[in-house]
Amino acid sequence: MYKFDSMDKYLDFRDVLILPKKSKLNSRKDVVLERTIVFQNGVLWTGIPIIAANMTTIGTLELYKVLSTYKIITALHKFHKLQDLLDYNKENSESKLNPDYFMISTGIGDDDYKNLTFILDNFECKFICVDIANGYISKFNDFCKTLRAEYPEKIIIAGNVCTSEGIELLNALEIDIVKVGIGGGSACTTRIQTGVGMPQLSCILECVQECTEYNRINLEICYEYDQNKHNKSYVLSDGGITCPGDLAKAFGAGADFVMIGGAFAGHDENPGQIINDEKTGAKHKLFYGMSSTYAMKNNYAANNNSDYRSSEGRELKVAYKGPLKNTIENYLGGLRSACTYTNSANLEELALNTKFIIVNNQYNSHLL
């Protein structure tokens, strides 16, 4: 029995570079990173389509406070309660939570659903992020189907999957944004523990192609039968962003949104104390995957959650980086530069104008 799905080489961000081309853009200031997106329920959203990951060290109200000023979304981790959101608005009466720039995250357990619906029924929210490691299981499918029926007006993000089959499964449920990527996160060990996954660049390319075909077919149906209902899905790349260049490659490959975890760790705004290395004097902060042993013991046990499972994540000490705004501006600056190199005035044009080349080494070795 033939065991290979394809003999094509599957690629990650580190395997490619983007070719420059003649450009009419003379400055990064000529680039607009904000997008306006219309979802299938008619809801409009405008902002920079970057999302802080729904991890307990990243998806926090403290990070939201900074990221929202850049019109970047924070996927709040699933252990937030309604009272946390109410307290935030009370303490920040002049800059309350803006539904355009935060997501309520959830797993698929019974306790998760109770917490989610309690928040949705009592707080103004626009986005729901349904997040599990394996988006191919039937329980996940059933959960998303129920959620879509219960909250047709909400924008639902769901994942993770990494293949065209996974996209088909979620498109059939009319999910608005499909979260793609398995095992690519810096704190994720799924590929080591299970041998399962796909390099992130190829994952994006395959999933975008499937979504593009789905959107084309549904647009034709919409025009012929019901112009008020246009089912359209978007792709959110989740995992593997290590530098601004990776962010540009993800958007260049066609991702509509990109989620960032580890790159947003290690800042003043991230929870936890600064750890000082007595030998070197270096400063660090703790960052860990949501499926790590540390997360299981601290998050699930503390919240009386029974969803404890074997570890597919790890704990890391990341370099202390100071204020989060420095990292944000570095990433946005790099993304704008990539647009000028490719004659792209916005992110939609970057996806159209990007041409990749496969390389053996993308860095100048003398700089390492």
C-alpha positions in Angstrom: 0.0 0.0 0.0 1.4 3.4 -1.1 2.1 5.4 2.1 2.9 8.9 0.7 0.1 11.4 0.1 2.5 13.2 -2.3 6.1 13.2 -3.3 6.1 17.0 -3.3 8.4 18.7 -0.8 6.5 20.4 2.0 8.0 23.7 3.1 8.3 25.9 6.2 8.9 29.6 6.5 12.7 29.0 6.9 12.8 27.1 3.6 11.9 30.1 1.4 12.5 33.7 0.7 10.3 36.3 -1.1 11.5 37.7 -4.4 11.6 41.5 -4.7 10.1 43.3 -7.7 9.9 46.7 -9.3 7.8 48.9 -6.9 5.9 52.1 -7.1 6.0 52.4 -3.3 8.8 54.7 -2.1 8.3 54.3 1.6 6.8 52.0 4.2 4.4 54.9 5.0 2.7 54.1 1.6 1.6 50.7 2.9 -1.8 50.2 4.6 -1.9 47.2 6.9 -5.5 47.5 8.0 -8.1 45.4 6.2 -11.9 45.6 6.1 -13.5 42.2 6.1 -17.1 41.3 5.5 -18.1 38.0 7.2 -20.9 35.7 6.0 -23.3 37.0 8.6 -22.8 40.5 7.3 -20.7 41.6 10.2 -17.9 44.1 9.2 -14.5 44.2 10.8 -11.6 46.6 10.3 -8.1 46.3 11.7 -4.7 44.8 11.3 -5.3 41.0 10.9 -2.8 39.8 13.5 -4.1 37.9 16.5 -2.3 37.3 19.9 -2.6 33.6 20.7 -5.1 32.4 23.3 -2.4 31.2 25.7 -2.4 32.0 29.4 0.9 34.0 29.0 -0.3 35.8 25.8 -4.1 36.1 25.6 -4.5 38.4 28.5 -6.3 41.7 29.2 -2.9 43.3 29.8 -1.8 42.5 26.3 -5.2 43.5 24.9 -4.7 46.9 26.4 -1.6 47.5 24.3 -2.5 45.5 21.1 -6.0 47.1 20.7 -4.3 50.5 20.3 -2.8 49.1 17.1 -6.1 47.6 16.0 -4.7 44.1 16.6 -6.9 41.3 18.1 -6.2 39.5 21.3 -7.7 36.0 21.6 -8.3 35.9 25.4 -7.3 32.6 26.9 -10.2 30.3 27.9 -9.8 30.7 31.6 -11.2 34.2 31.6 -14.5 34.5 33.4 -17.3 37.0 32.9 -16.2 38.8 36.1 -12.7 39.4 34.7 -14.2 41.3 31.7 -16.6 43.3 33.9 -13.8 44.2 36.2 -11.7 45.4 33.3 -14.4 47.7 32.0 -15.0 49.1 35.5 -11.3 49.8 35.9 -10.9 51.2 32.4 -14.2 53.1 32.0 -12.8 55.4 29.3 -11.3 52.6 27.2 -13.6 49.6 27.7 -13.1 46.3 25.8 -13.8 46.8 22.1 -15.5 43.8 20.6 -13.5 44.3 17.4 -10.2 43.6 19.1 -10.8 40.7 21.5 -12.0 37.1 21.2 -13.6 34.8 23.7 -11.8 31.4 23.6 -13.2 28.0 24.5 -12.4 24.4 24.4 -15.1 21.8 23.7 -15.7 20.4 27.2 -19.0 20.9 29.1 -17.4 23.4 31.5 -15.9 25.3 28.6 -19.4 25.6 27.0 -21.0 26.8 30.2 -18.4 29.5 30.7 -18.6 30.5 27.0 -22.3 30.9 26.9 -22.5 32.7 30.2 -20.1 35.3 28.8 -21.8 35.6 25.5 -25.2 36.0 27.0 -24.0 38.7 29.4 -21.3 40.6 27.6 -20.9 42.3 24.2 -18.7 40.0 22.1 -18.1 39.7 18.4 -15.6 36.8 18.1 -15.6 33.3 19.4 -12.4 31.2 19.1 -13.0 27.4 19.4 -9.5 26.0 20.0 -8.4 22.4 20.3 -5.2 20.6 19.2 -7.0 18.2 16.9 -9.7 19.7 14.8 -10.5 16.5 13.0 -12.4 14.7 15.8 -16.2 14.3 15.7 -16.8 16.0 19.1 -15.2 19.1 17.8 -17.3 19.0 14.7 -20.5 18.6 16.8 -19.5 21.4 19.1 -18.9 23.8 16.2 -22.2 22.8 14.6 -24.1 23.5 17.9 -22.3 26.8 18.4 -23.1 28.0 14.8 -26.8 27.3 15.3 -26.9 29.0 18.7 -25.0 32.1 17.7 -25.5 32.8 14.0 -24.6 36.5 14.5 -21.1 35.8 16.0 -17.9 35.4 14.0 -16.6 31.9 14.8 -12.9 30.9 14.5 -12.3 27.2 14.8 -9.3 24.8 14.6 -6.8 23.5 14.4 -6.5 21.7 11.1 -3.7 21.6 8.5 -5.1 20.0 5.3 -7.7 20.6 2.6 -9.8 17.9 4.2 -9.9 19.8 7.5 -10.9 23.0 5.6 -13.8 21.0 4.0 -15.0 19.8 7.4 -15.1 23.3 8.9 -16.5 25.0 5.7 -19.4 22.6 5.8 -20.2 24.0 9.3 -20.1 27.6 8.0 -17.1 28.5 10.2 -16.0 32.1 9.5 -12.3 31.7 10.1 -10.5 28.4 10.0 -7.4 28.2 12.2 -4.7 26.2 10.4 -1.4 24.7 11.7 -0.6 21.6 13.8 2.7 21.4 15.7 4.3 24.6 14.5 4.2 26.7 17.7 7.4 27.3 19.5 6.0 25.8 22.7 4.3 22.9 21.0 5.7 19.3 20.9 2.9 17.6 19.0 5.2 16.7 16.1 7.7 15.1 18.6 5.0 13.3 20.6 2.9 12.1 17.8 4.8 12.5 14.5 1.7 14.4 13.1 1.7 17.8 11.4 2.6 19.8 8.3 5.2 22.5 7.6 3.4 25.8 8.1 4.0 27.4 4.7 2.7 24.5 2.8 -0.2 24.2 5.3 -1.2 27.8 4.5 -0.9 27.3 0.7 -3.0 24.1 0.7 -5.7 25.6 3.0 -5.9 28.9 1.2 -6.4 27.0 -2.1 -9.2 25.0 -0.6 -10.9 28.1 0.9 -10.5 30.0 -2.4 -12.4 27.2 -4.3 -15.1 27.1 -1.6 -15.6 30.8 -1.7 -15.7 30.8 -5.6 -18.4 28.1 -5.7 -20.5 29.8 -3.0 -20.2 33.2 -4.7 -21.7 31.6 -7.8 -24.5 30.1 -5.8 -25.1 33.4 -4.0 -25.6 35.3 -7.2 -27.8 32.6 -8.7 -30.1 31.8 -5.8 -29.7 34.1 -2.7 -27.7 37.3 -2.9 -28.3 37.9 0.8 -26.3 34.8 1.8 -22.7 34.5 0.8 -20.9 31.9 2.8 -17.2 32.8 2.8 -14.4 31.4 4.9 -11.0 33.0 5.8 -7.7 31.4 6.8 -5.9 32.1 10.1 -2.3 30.8 10.2 -1.4 29.7 13.7 2.2 28.8 14.5 5.8 29.2 13.4 6.2 33.0 13.5 9.7 33.6 14.8 10.5 37.0 13.1 8.9 39.7 11.0 9.9 37.9 7.9 7.9 34.9 8.8 4.8 37.2 9.3 5.3 38.6 5.8 5.7 35.0 4.3 2.4 33.9 6.0 0.5 36.8 4.6 2.3 36.4 1.3 1.2 32.8 1.1 -2.4 34.0 1.4 -3.3 33.8 5.1 -6.1 36.3 5.9 -5.1 36.4 9.6 -1.9 35.4 11.4 -1.7 34.3 15.0 1.4 35.1 17.1 2.3 33.4 20.4 6.0 33.1 21.4 7.0 36.3 19.6 4.6 38.2 21.9 6.1 36.6 25.1 8.7 37.9 27.4 7.5 41.5 27.8 6.5 43.8 30.7 2.9 43.1 30.0 3.2 39.3 30.1 2.3 37.7 33.4 5.0 36.3 35.7 8.1 37.6 37.3 11.3 38.4 35.6 13.8 35.5 36.1 17.4 36.6 36.6 20.2 34.2 35.6 22.8 34.4 38.4 25.6 33.2 36.2 25.1 35.4 33.1 22.9 38.2 34.4 20.4 37.6 31.5 16.7 38.2 32.2 13.9 35.9 31.2 10.2 35.3 31.6 8.3 32.0 31.5 6.4 31.0 28.4 4.6 27.7 28.0 2.3 25.8 25.6 -1.4 25.3 26.6 -0.8 21.5 26.3 2.3 21.5 28.5 2.5 19.8 31.8 3.0 23.2 33.5 -0.3 24.5 31.9 -2.1 21.3 32.8 -1.2 21.5 36.4 -1.6 25.3 36.9 -4.5 26.1 34.6 -6.8 23.1 34.5 -6.3 22.1 38.2 -6.7 25.8 39.4 -10.0 26.0 37.4 -11.3 22.6 38.5 -11.3 21.5 34.9 -11.3 17.8 34.1 -9.7 18.2 30.6 -6.2 17.2 31.8 -4.4 15.2 29.2 -0.9 14.0 28.2 1.6 16.8 27.4 2.1 18.0 23.9 3.7 21.3 24.9 6.7 22.6 26.8 7.8 25.3 29.1 10.4 27.8 27.9 12.4 30.7 29.4 12.2 33.5 26.8 14.5 36.5 26.8 13.0 39.5 28.6 12.2 42.1 25.9 10.8 45.2 27.7 7.7 46.9 26.5 5.4 45.0 24.1 5.1 48.1 21.8 8.7 47.7 20.8 8.1 44.2 19.4 4.8 45.2 17.8 6.4 48.1 15.9 9.3 46.0 14.8 6.9 43.4 13.3 4.7 45.9 11.7 7.7 47.7 10.3 9.1 44.5 8.8 5.7 43.7 7.3 5.5 47.1 5.7 9.0 46.8 4.3 8.1 43.4 2.7 5.1 45.2 1.1 7.4 47.8 -0.4 9.8 45.2 -1.8 6.9 43.5 -3.5 5.0 46.5 -4.8 2.1 45.8 -2.4 0.2 48.7 -1.1 -1.8 46.5 1.3 -1.9 42.9 2.5 -4.3 41.7 -0.2 -1.7 42.9 -2.8 1.1 41.2 -0.8 -0.7 37.8 -1.3 -1.1 38.5 -5.0 2.5 39.7 -5.5 4.5 37.3 -3.5 6.7 34.8 -5.3 8.7 32.4 -3.2 12.1 30.8 -4.0 13.3 27.7 -2.1 16.7 28.3 -0.4 19.2 26.3 1.7 19.9 29.2 4.0 17.8 32.4 4.4 20.2 34.2 6.7 23.6 35.8 6.3 25.7 33.3 8.2 28.2 35.8 9.5 25.4 37.5 11.4 24.6 34.4 13.4 
